[in-house]
Amino acid sequence: MARTVGIGIQDFAKMITNECFYVDKTDFIREWWESKDDVTLITRPRRFGKTLNMSMLEQFFSVDYAGRGELFQGFSVWGDEKYRELQGTYPVISLSFARVKEVNYPETREKICEIIRNLYIKYAFLKESPVLTDADKAYYNRILEPEIRNSDATSALYQLSDYLHRFYGKKVIILLDEYDTPMQEAFVGGYWEELVSFTRSLFNSTFKTNPWLERAVMTGITRISKESIFSDLNNLKVVTTTSDKYAISFGFTEEEVFAALEECGLSEKKEQVKAWYDGFIFGEHRDIYNPWSILNFLDTGKLGTYWANTSSNSLAGKLIQEGSRSVKEKFEILIRGGNIQSLIDEQIVYSQLKTGGRFGNESAIWSLLLASGYLKVLSYEDYFEIQEDAEPKYELTLTNLEVKVMFRNMIRDWFRGAEPDYNDFIRAMLQDDLDAMNEYMNRVALQTFSFFRASNEPRSGLLELGDCPRINSIAVDFDTGDGPSGAEPERFYHGFVLGLLVDLQDRYVITSNRESGFGRYDVVLEPRGLEENAIIIEFKVHNRRRESSLEDTVEAALQQIEEKQYVVRLLERGVPAERIRRYGFAFEGKRVLIG
């Protein structure tokens, strides 16, 4: 009989006592303990079992769970007598920064102090113990007050380690889950430097200068640079997604996924599940699956974007939406299923994401998206072997179909406000209603072009037409009318209108940039049925040196259609001349005139 799939359970004891579906990851306990590393930082994408594994570590080692060996019976770690004797024998300080998602530094500091205060409340019995002096008790009481001064707050975990060591006679294990959540919020919220200063002092006293620390584990999504918050922390063992260590302790292997599908009677879905959710690579281990997506599929039997929709993707969207032209062009390649090459630095320096006030540092952006699980490494070229002082490059692609669908949905939502006008434009064009065509096109252009104006670089924009309205992505530059026009801005408008027309593919053969007569037309709609009119469209970006108005630009476009004899191709295919319509589209920034 298949076990019950519990969704969202992050407490190991609850998972086991309720007999919920669980994949044995207790080997992580043994592997970590035998590594003998002082402080371990493990980075994995969200929803990869980090919190559940931290709960497992706490309940295995903590004296609070002494005599609870039944939680581990039947699992791998319990087969070793040495570990059976180790269970429940250490004081453990366990905390999480997962809820620290405040909008400013004062509230973030207050939330961290609240977490520390709750730990002191949990161990309030220490105040009644003779192991604490009067000075210790005075300090303890200060931590319990609503307002905690910085010097007390940043040394609070250090002092608590001392108190627990005195009480139990053993050094402490410290577990900090999602250490980087407040740092990401600080970057987005603009209070990075303030939080870095506070966090550096807290981490230094807790993990570096703490003589009562046995060992520690920190988890997060990213490895924030040593220079920012891990200054002088030279006892830190960092395990990232490119490391082999603990590679299968977080996430499900393909063998584990296929066994789960069989248990739940879903064996026939293996190939579909693989296409949707396979693709994560940790170190040399491929075919790693996201646990959250697999559990939700086991629960519902339906494919969907479970992992991609579990929490805000705002930072990923912001990096792409406000990125440089090059970032958008490379993202276009990714969304179409292609690969890109980039330098990767696993020490994320958030301040480097921005150059000149905008998101422009490509390697930092791709590094963050890789650490967050949106990208995977296909191959790695070490250029140190080729050239001195060269840097290694990684070949990257989107992780799997779930991630691709997530990004397509995200971009579709960016255009949702303009979508009704797309259909109105098509209807007006088929009815040869120039006034309506102009009204709708200008409204769509205003909404769409404005949305993708990037700060400090007004000529950059990404247009995703894969799902809204219907077609593929087009990463392009557009001209605001302040500079010279040329091929690049015309390419943008060309692609933009092509995206609007793709709904007509069942009624028209739509071709672009093909030879006809004495040139290459921009767009031709050749009717599939005898009752439809053919349409030729030519795009022109207004050039103030040649044309005094947009009306002149429209006339230039229509004149080019006649001079280059673009009708020849349609006439040769049997379309009567009287059934061929011609439109000139003139653009100047967000203004459009159709004639």
Salt bridges, closest charged atoms under 4 A:
ASP27 OD1 - ARG30 NH1 2.30
GLU34 OE2 - LYS82 NZ 3.75
ASP37 OD2 - LYS245 NZ 2.91
GLU58 OE2 - LYS122 NZ 3.99
ASP64 OD2 - LYS122 NZ 3.62
GLU70 OE2 - ARG68 NE 2.62
GLU102 OE2 - LYS111 NZ 2.92
GLU114 OE2 - ARG99 NH2 3.68
ASP136 OD2 - ARG166 NH1 2.66
ASP152 OD2 - ARG142 NE 2.77
ASP152 OD2 - ARG149 NE 3.09
ASP162 OD2 - ARG166 NH2 2.71
GLU254 OE1 - LYS274 NZ 2.64
GLU256 OE1 - LYS25 NZ 2.94
GLU262 OE2 - LYS270 NZ 3.09
GLU263 OE1 - ARG3 NH2 2.97
ASP278 OD2 - LYS274 NZ 2.70
ASP287 OD1 - LYS274 NZ 3.30
GLU322 OE2 - LYS318 NZ 3.25
GLU329 OE2 - ARG325 NE 2.84
GLU332 OE2 - ARG336 NH1 2.97
GLU362 OE1 - LYS330 NZ 2.89
ASP413 OD1 - ARG412 NH2 3.71
ASP413 OD1 - ARG416 NH2 2.33
GLU419 OE2 - ARG470 NH1 3.45
ASP421 OD1 - ARG443 NH2 2.88
ASP424 OD1 - ARG427 NH1 2.79
ASP432 OD1 - ARG581 NH1 3.94
GLU439 OE2 - ARG443 NH1 3.37
GLU457 OE1 - ARG358 NH1 2.73
ASP477 OD2 - ARG325 NH1 3.59
GLU488 OE1 - ARG325 NH2 3.59
GLU488 OE1 - ARG491 NH1 3.92
ASP503 OD1 - ARG470 NE 3.11
GLU515 OE2 - ARG520 NH1 3.30
ASP522 OD1 - HIS494 ND1 3.92
GLU526 OE1 - ARG573 NE 2.74
GLU532 OE2 - ARG507 NH2 2.78
GLU547 OE1 - HIS542 ND1 3.47
GLU562 OE2 - ARG582 NE 2.76
GLU588 OE2 - ARG544 NH2 3.09
GLU588 OE1 - ARG591 NH1 2.87
